Amino acid sequence: MPFIDLESNLPASKFTEEFLKKLCTATATALGKPEERMNLVVKAGLPMLIAGSCSPCVMLSVSAIGVTDTAEKNKEHSAKIFQFLTGELGLTEDRIVIRFYALEPMQVGKKGTVMSFL
């Protein structure tokens, strides 16, 4: 059950329902997870600075169980996600930062319990 949190100083108009569906597909594919398990949040129009510049940018957080727990996996995920974001948003790679968080099943609640018990 991956969680994708995208924060950007780009206007909300850039993040249409179509974009969210494409982001869901791209991140699910990159992580090897079914789209039905994905959870996405986009926060647009934020005051942001990356590398000393307030130019258009994105910070993306990827939290997931079992697929973000090694440097090798995250390197592969990063390449695929960067390709999607640069293509869809027209940003250069230096304006995107991705953070990966490894989750344990006990850290994700669903249906009144945690994933460890589902």
KEKEDO-644765 format. One record per residue (C-alpha): residue in one letter; z, x, y. Coordinates in Angstrom, 3 decimals, m for minus. Layout:
<type: A z: Z x: X y: Y>
...
This chain:
<type: M z: 0.000 x: 0.000 y: 0.000>
<type: P z: m1.239 x: 2.263 y: 2.822>
<type: F z: m0.328 x: 1.729 y: 6.457>
<type: I z: m2.807 x: 2.799 y: 9.140>
<type: D z: m1.553 x: 2.917 y: 12.733>
<type: L z: m4.150 x: 3.744 y: 15.374>
<type: E z: m3.060 x: 4.407 y: 18.954>
<type: S z: m5.595 x: 4.968 y: 21.700>
<type: N z: m6.139 x: 5.013 y: 25.423>
<type: L z: m9.513 x: 3.366 y: 24.853>
<type: P z: m9.732 x: m0.276 y: 25.980>
<type: A z: m8.942 x: m3.060 y: 23.529>
<type: S z: m12.572 x: m4.194 y: 23.739>
<type: K z: m13.526 x: m1.137 y: 21.604>
<type: F z: m11.419 x: m2.431 y: 18.719>
<type: T z: m13.138 x: m5.605 y: 17.623>
<type: E z: m12.486 x: m7.446 y: 14.365>
<type: E z: m15.639 x: m5.750 y: 13.045>
<type: F z: m14.182 x: m2.328 y: 13.900>
<type: L z: m10.915 x: m3.182 y: 12.137>
<type: K z: m12.789 x: m4.216 y: 8.997>
<type: K z: m14.832 x: m0.998 y: 9.082>
<type: L z: m11.672 x: 1.060 y: 9.611>
<type: C z: m10.071 x: m0.722 y: 6.664>
<type: T z: m13.059 x: 0.057 y: 4.450>
<type: A z: m13.303 x: 3.671 y: 5.600>
<type: T z: m9.610 x: 4.452 y: 5.159>
<type: A z: m9.351 x: 2.591 y: 1.840>
<type: T z: m12.324 x: 4.562 y: 0.545>
<type: A z: m10.936 x: 7.862 y: 1.841>
<type: L z: m7.561 x: 7.214 y: 0.214>
<type: G z: m8.959 x: 5.717 y: m2.987>
<type: K z: m7.023 x: 2.476 y: m2.470>
<type: P z: m8.269 x: m1.138 y: m2.662>
<type: E z: m8.947 x: m2.795 y: 0.699>
<type: E z: m6.665 x: m5.676 y: m0.298>
<type: R z: m3.698 x: m3.286 y: m0.173>
<type: M z: m4.437 x: m1.891 y: 3.314>
<type: N z: m2.340 x: m2.648 y: 6.416>
<type: L z: m3.752 x: m1.761 y: 9.848>
<type: V z: m2.397 x: m1.887 y: 13.377>
<type: V z: m4.360 x: m0.876 y: 16.462>
<type: K z: m2.659 x: m0.293 y: 19.810>
<type: A z: m5.203 x: 0.148 y: 22.588>
<type: G z: m5.068 x: 0.887 y: 26.298>
<type: L z: m2.036 x: 3.164 y: 26.016>
<type: P z: m1.223 x: 5.960 y: 28.444>
<type: M z: m1.946 x: 9.018 y: 26.283>
<type: L z: m2.439 x: 12.751 y: 26.523>
<type: I z: m3.796 x: 15.097 y: 23.857>
<type: A z: m4.134 x: 18.841 y: 24.464>
<type: G z: m3.375 x: 18.497 y: 28.163>
<type: S z: m6.032 x: 15.854 y: 28.808>
<type: C z: m5.905 x: 12.097 y: 29.307>
<type: S z: m9.585 x: 11.771 y: 28.340>
<type: P z: m10.336 x: 9.126 y: 25.682>
<type: C z: m8.447 x: 9.908 y: 22.488>
<type: V z: m6.982 x: 8.543 y: 19.261>
<type: M z: m3.811 x: 9.298 y: 17.309>
<type: L z: m3.929 x: 7.926 y: 13.783>
<type: S z: m1.014 x: 7.753 y: 11.369>
<type: V z: m1.622 x: 7.330 y: 7.650>
<type: S z: 1.384 x: 6.405 y: 5.512>
<type: A z: 0.866 x: 5.826 y: 1.813>
<type: I z: 2.386 x: 6.062 y: m1.645>
<type: G z: 1.024 x: 8.799 y: m3.890>
<type: V z: m2.042 x: 9.902 y: m1.932>
<type: T z: m0.722 x: 11.729 y: 1.143>
<type: D z: 1.642 x: 14.113 y: m0.580>
<type: T z: m0.355 x: 17.363 y: m0.650>
<type: A z: m2.280 x: 19.486 y: 1.835>
<type: E z: m5.347 x: 19.384 y: m0.399>
<type: K z: m5.434 x: 15.579 y: m0.502>
<type: N z: m4.829 x: 15.275 y: 3.236>
<type: K z: m7.594 x: 17.774 y: 4.013>
<type: E z: m10.044 x: 15.563 y: 2.121>
<type: H z: m8.727 x: 12.375 y: 3.734>
<type: S z: m8.867 x: 13.982 y: 7.160>
<type: A z: m12.532 x: 14.980 y: 6.841>
<type: K z: m13.565 x: 11.456 y: 5.837>
<type: I z: m11.482 x: 9.714 y: 8.487>
<type: F z: m12.633 x: 12.098 y: 11.242>
<type: Q z: m16.252 x: 11.399 y: 10.296>
<type: F z: m15.652 x: 7.657 y: 10.626>
<type: L z: m13.743 x: 7.835 y: 13.934>
<type: T z: m16.140 x: 10.233 y: 15.649>
<type: G z: m19.108 x: 8.124 y: 14.567>
<type: E z: m17.641 x: 4.740 y: 15.476>
<type: L z: m15.816 x: 5.659 y: 18.694>
<type: G z: m18.016 x: 8.460 y: 20.015>
<type: L z: m15.078 x: 10.852 y: 20.316>
<type: T z: m15.234 x: 14.555 y: 19.573>
<type: E z: m12.911 x: 15.937 y: 16.903>
<type: D z: m10.693 x: 17.604 y: 19.507>
<type: R z: m9.793 x: 14.134 y: 20.866>
<type: I z: m8.450 x: 12.836 y: 17.542>
<type: V z: m5.185 x: 13.690 y: 15.800>
<type: I z: m4.211 x: 12.379 y: 12.365>
<type: R z: m0.675 x: 12.440 y: 10.973>
<type: F z: m0.058 x: 11.919 y: 7.260>
<type: Y z: 3.194 x: 10.567 y: 5.853>
<type: A z: 4.021 x: 10.437 y: 2.151>
<type: L z: 5.926 x: 7.282 y: 1.216>
<type: E z: 7.996 x: 6.604 y: m1.870>
<type: P z: 7.838 x: 3.142 y: m3.474>
<type: M z: 11.467 x: 2.519 y: m2.485>
<type: Q z: 10.481 x: 2.883 y: 1.200>
<type: V z: 8.105 x: m0.107 y: 1.244>
<type: G z: 9.440 x: m3.660 y: 1.150>
<type: K z: 7.333 x: m6.597 y: m0.027>
<type: K z: 8.066 x: m10.081 y: m1.370>
<type: G z: 11.807 x: m9.696 y: m0.802>
<type: T z: 12.113 x: m6.453 y: m2.759>
<type: V z: 10.689 x: m2.936 y: m2.663>
<type: M z: 7.528 x: m1.595 y: m4.300>
<type: S z: 9.650 x: 0.209 y: m6.926>
<type: F z: 10.421 x: m3.179 y: m8.472>
<type: L z: 7.003 x: m4.831 y: m8.227>
